[in-house]
Amino acid sequence: MNCQWQSLLCRVEAGLLNMFGEEEEEEEQEEQVEVKRSPQYTVQLRGCEVTADPAPSLRITLSMLGDQVAVLEVSSPGEKQRWLKQLQDGAAVTQQLSALR
């Protein structure tokens, strides 16, 4: 992932954090066509440590094996809590599925 701030639309699916460029999403909404597109970036949540920076920061950091793989910045404390839970749940679900195999 490149090391500069970008505005991306994020979605947690099947233990992955998928990040999409906003421009593509806006174009799709204008065309009103459902198209499955590839994410610009993907982070595997299994093995990730998900941590919230201390308040008043609105950042959430994803690290793997001590290396920072992504930093998300949200727009409000409530949104920060929702994303923190969703990311931690995504990592936990993936770990539970691995334990069942």
KOLLUM-721945 format. One record per residue: residue number from 0; y, z, x of N, C-alpha, C in turn; residue in one letter. Coordinates in steps of 0.001 Angstrom, whole numbers, plus 500000, padded with zeros to 6 digits. Atoms other than C-alpha are relative to their C-alpha. Example, Ala and Ser with C-alpha at 12.3 -4.5 7.8 and 13.67 -1.06 7.14 Angstrom:
BEGIN
seq	n_north	n_up	n_east	ca_north	ca_up	ca_east	c_north	c_up	c_east	type
0	498810	500000	500890	495500	507800	512300	501200	500000	500900	A
1	498810	499940	499180	498940	507140	513670	501090	500730	499230	S
//
This chain:
BEGIN
seq	n_north	n_up	n_east	ca_north	ca_up	ca_east	c_north	c_up	c_east	type
0	498827	500000	500858	500000	500000	500000	501229	500000	500898	M
1	498825	500017	499135	503426	499259	501375	500784	501300	499852	N
2	499355	498686	499908	505693	502152	502294	501432	500001	499490	C
3	498673	499953	500586	508701	501570	500083	499877	500262	498504	Q
4	500019	499671	501426	509617	502728	496585	500008	498734	499162	W
5	500071	501109	500944	508726	500357	493773	499868	500571	498602	Q
6	500219	499625	501393	508904	500601	489996	498740	499291	499531	S
7	501280	500551	500418	505343	500121	488791	499541	500668	498716	L
8	500639	499440	501187	503529	500617	485502	498615	500460	500428	L
9	501262	499426	499537	500535	502894	486070	499079	500301	498829	C
10	501011	499717	501014	497300	503363	484163	498771	500566	500711	R
11	501236	499430	499474	494269	505589	484857	498857	499479	499147	V
12	501152	500568	500691	491011	503836	483974	498768	500140	500883	E
13	501300	499933	499312	487419	504633	484991	500111	500525	501427	A
14	499886	499384	498682	488416	506840	487916	500899	499261	500975	G
15	499068	500746	499157	491020	504402	489233	501423	500166	499488	L
16	498587	500091	500353	494801	504542	489281	500399	498561	500264	L
17	499572	501397	499893	495896	500962	488591	501508	499937	499848	N
18	498543	500130	500012	499510	500012	489328	500376	498532	499874	M
19	499609	501368	500315	501117	496890	487889	501498	499835	500189	F
20	498579	500303	499881	504465	495262	488664	500637	499909	498623	G
21	499301	499999	501292	506999	495715	485838	500337	498599	499524	E
22	499580	501343	500383	508130	492078	485880	498917	499298	499201	E
23	501111	500647	500691	504691	490838	484845	499830	500562	498596	E
24	500162	499351	501305	504505	493365	481985	501065	499513	499022	E
25	498918	500455	500870	507896	492316	480613	499754	498567	499533	E
26	500287	501385	500367	506883	488641	480689	498913	499939	498939	E
27	501095	499988	500965	503661	489419	478819	500485	500461	498629	E
28	499498	499500	501276	505517	491378	476141	500800	498914	499290	Q
29	499212	501071	500601	507887	488461	475600	499090	498939	499392	E
30	500916	501029	500481	504969	486051	475200	499062	500543	498921	E
31	500883	499318	500943	503031	488586	473075	498564	499477	500105	Q
32	501355	500467	499744	499774	487468	474677	499265	501092	500752	V
33	500823	499012	499311	497022	489906	475629	499260	499300	501133	E
34	500639	500600	498842	496022	488901	479146	499551	501126	500917	V
35	500498	499013	499044	493806	490992	481419	500443	499542	501379	K
36	499500	500390	498690	495563	490940	484758	499576	501007	501047	R
37	500396	499144	498892	494778	492386	488129	501157	500903	500396	S
38	498932	499097	499549	496693	495435	489329	500530	499562	501364	P
39	499387	500275	498704	499080	495072	492239	499405	500936	501056	Q
40	500625	499005	499130	497605	498257	493772	498980	500780	499188	Y
41	501005	499151	500630	494548	500366	493002	499683	501150	500942	T
42	500393	498826	499221	493747	503907	494169	498750	500598	499356	V
43	501223	499351	500456	490218	505290	493857	500288	501497	499923	Q
44	499674	498582	500160	490658	508797	492444	498918	500923	500558	L
45	501069	499160	499462	487263	510088	493603	500322	500362	501451	R
46	499700	499524	498659	487855	512206	496681	501474	500221	500256	G
47	498554	499804	499844	491619	512289	496121	500387	501433	499672	C
48	499358	498732	500319	493568	515494	496252	501298	499649	499289	E
49	498823	500280	500821	496208	515393	493519	500871	501255	500008	V
50	499121	498832	499928	499166	517709	494137	501396	499655	499486	T
51	498628	500143	500481	502519	518184	492463	500931	500638	501021	A
52	498980	499414	499136	505509	518687	494717	500673	501120	499218	D
53	499359	498875	500701	507304	521966	493916	501234	499551	499220	P
54	498803	500278	500811	509976	521907	491199	501226	500229	500873	A
55	499683	500932	501072	512579	520489	490839	499520	498572	500257	P
56	500483	501349	499702	510846	517487	492463	499146	499464	498854	S
57	500789	500645	501053	509304	515025	490011	498932	499103	500623	L
58	500980	500813	499269	506786	513691	492559	498601	500605	499952	R
59	501413	499637	499924	502989	513763	492565	499425	499221	501174	I
60	500557	500625	498809	501137	513050	495803	498492	499884	499880	T
61	501442	500229	499934	497655	511548	496102	499634	499860	501473	L
62	500436	500032	498605	495914	512220	499421	498486	499878	500054	S
63	501430	500119	499781	492500	511304	500738	499730	500284	501472	M
64	500342	499602	498638	491012	512954	503814	501243	500324	500824	L
65	498780	499572	499330	494439	514341	504663	501080	498939	500128	G
66	499012	501077	499923	496188	510962	504491	500598	499734	498624	D
67	499292	500294	501250	498795	510253	501829	499708	498548	499612	Q
68	500293	501371	500443	497653	507223	499794	500990	499505	498959	V
69	498990	500403	500982	500310	507236	497053	500871	501193	499643	A
70	499073	498993	500526	503355	509148	495844	500601	499417	498740	V
71	499436	500431	501276	504356	508843	492205	501215	500858	499695	L
72	498838	499247	500457	507766	509847	490905	500201	499675	498531	E
73	499873	500162	501448	508137	510401	487173	501414	500364	499568	V
74	498619	499833	500458	511207	510794	484982	500334	501359	499406	S
75	499708	498692	500595	510808	514317	483548	498896	500993	500351	S
76	501031	498996	499750	508957	517620	484047	498793	499861	499055	P
77	501093	500181	500949	506906	516961	480887	499101	498835	500387	G
78	500761	501170	499561	505874	513533	482128	499209	500336	501272	E
79	500687	499586	498774	504982	515098	485490	498722	500752	499656	K
80	501186	499228	500401	502583	517534	483788	498938	499100	499377	Q
81	500966	500931	500619	500966	514744	481722	499287	499170	501053	R
82	500601	500816	498949	500406	512558	484798	499119	500833	500912	W
83	500797	499126	499145	499174	515470	486886	498638	500256	499361	L
84	501252	499754	500712	496555	516303	484248	499136	498743	499948	K
85	500749	501253	500114	495553	512656	483767	499379	499611	501350	Q
86	500520	500338	498674	495149	512081	487522	498899	500967	500427	L
87	501031	499016	499652	493230	515328	488061	498751	499804	499156	Q
88	501143	500275	500871	491006	514566	485058	499258	498748	500460	D
89	500622	501234	499505	490378	511048	486411	499172	500251	501240	G
90	500750	499665	498792	489294	512470	489754	498774	500834	499646	A
91	501110	499123	500394	487098	515104	488064	498904	499223	499286	A
92	500994	500801	500727	485376	512607	485735	499187	499180	500988	V
93	500702	500807	499010	484514	510395	488690	499042	500865	500797	T
94	500872	499102	499242	483105	513372	490594	498812	500429	499143	Q
95	501093	499610	500882	481031	514434	487564	498994	498863	499859	Q
96	500907	501137	500113	479573	510926	487183	499163	499843	501272	L
97	500749	500097	498746	478579	510907	490873	498914	501059	500065	S
98	500975	498910	499975	476804	514245	490452	498820	499702	499092	A
99	501079	500329	500941	474757	512827	487553	499068	498929	500540	L
100	500823	501107	499469	473397	509912	489603	498960	500472	500954	R
//
